[in-house]
């Protein structure tokens, strides 16, 4: 009986120690990520759309990425210099902190409307002003339909790929809701900035980035048109 109680006591102590280590890791990661906040935001939600959001990103991918910057297998002068001084423990703490944060959601893509010169409109007749207003309403509706069509195209590529162009479906590696694949260290994508995703896909397409397994992303992105890249990026950016 005493041995059983001792075993239970040891087990509970080890569990408590493990819990404390995990909590300390997140706290340590928060402190160590202070220098990252300038680009990626205090909690990993960057305000500049060309800098990636790190909040909710899976730890395995972040660890892999920071090591890639550190050892030079991924090119990025600023990130390489930031990662150079990080120990393995630092990298794990920072990655754990960011994974624990909640990613912010993006708004719908902006409507692509032509800017109108309103100078002198006050001198127009009521009939002419009404005509201009009608044209503006029609232009807005057309832009909304264009945006909707773009998001439908992005959704189709994400879920199904494009057989004729040999574009693989994003869902296969990044999951039904863009949550990524932790064991495989495939990144979460949902909530990411569209501008960053567009840049990333173009970098893969042009061979500027090629540190993924079997150069898989280059093989996919090089077959995507600019329109397909834009549609896919904007659809992913509003996934929940």
Helices and strands as residue ranges (DSSP letters): H 2-32, G 34-36, H 37-40, H 59-71, H 77-84, H 88-99, G 121-123, H 126-160, H 171-174, H 194-205, G 213-215, H 216-221, H 226-237
